[in-house]
Amino acid sequence: MKRFLRFSLWLLIFCLAAAAVAIGGAAWWGWKRPVPMQTPVVDYLIDPGTTPHQIALAMQAAGIAVDARAFVWLARLSGRDKLLKAGAYEARQGDTPWLLLERMANGDMTQVRLTFPEGWTFGQMRAALAADDKVRHDTLGLDDAEVAQRLGLADGRPEGRFYPDTYVFAPGTSDLDILRRGEKAGHQVLEQIWAQRDRDLPLQTPYQALILASIIEKETGHGGDRARIAGVFINRLRLGMPLQTDPTVIYGLGAGYQGRLRKKDLEQDTPWNTYTRPGLPPTPIANPGKAALLAAVHPEKHDYLYFVSRGDGTSEFSKDLAAHNRAVGKYILKRN
């Protein structure tokens, strides 16, 4: 009887060992076979603390037909089960289980790029974030003031506070996190530039410099004109003259802007209408780039009070109204 029990025990051990070897062998044998996928490229997200089995299930749910049991054994036998890193990953047609495992063990995560150009408004930024399917949309249903509150902006005014740049992030990143990065970068750049400002400016705060820079940004894309345009606005502020800049009127009209400014638009009073109200508008009208910020705090010193677009990206500057009217006739009304 004892001999039979001993034989049975050894037989059981042998069967269990054979099964383990068979499963492990299957895992190792399948490591170089491409995993079937529903699409040529599949993105998937691995949360912190996820086990190899849960990772396999997550890949299956995303459309990567990995064998969960074989994947777990492959991870364990290779010692990579303890190295798998949470994050966003991309599987491509032809990837093998081993390649998927290696990618996660090495933390070779996917990255997404999103560019916010100079001169974009907060509304344009939000639209770009909402349209990007790689972004987690945590701000949907929130108005601008609510988003500003989530970002810690006490005054509830997000316009102009985000540094125009290309932001790199992992798929699944919250739109709030991307906005926080942009606001932090914008704040740092503004503080650095404000610290090196000309000391005789009629600007009392960095926020006022930001407002002026946003107007400069929208007035010209020609680098050679920025500081001169800044000088015009500084001269007007010193004299108490209205800034009379069209981009602020357009911003104040919002959805009411029809593509060109009419006389009644210039007469329609809004907080941003610099024809009907003196001084700077209450907020920026866009996100200014570094060049516009530098122009705002280092304006060119001159006697110009007017400028008009020549139609080629540059501006014609005038010191008095008569000369300005002649420039308007030449470049806007096309009079000889």
Secondary structure, DSSP 8 states (H G I E B T S, - for coil): -HHHHHHHHHHHHHHHHHHHHHHHHHHHHGGGS---BSSSEEEEEE-TT--HHHHHHHHHHHTB---HHHHHHHHHHHTGGGT---EEEEEETT--HHHHHHHHHHT----EEEE--TT--HHHHHHHHHH-TTEE---TT--HHHHHHHTT-TT---TT-S--SEEEE-TTEEHHHHHHHHHHHHHHHHHHHHHT--TT-S--SHHHHHHHHHHHHHH---HHHHHHHHHHHHHHHHHT-----HHHHHHHHGGG--SS--HHHHHS--TT-TTTS-SS-SS-SS---HHHHHHHHS-------EEEE-SSS-EEEESSHHHHHHHHHHHTS---
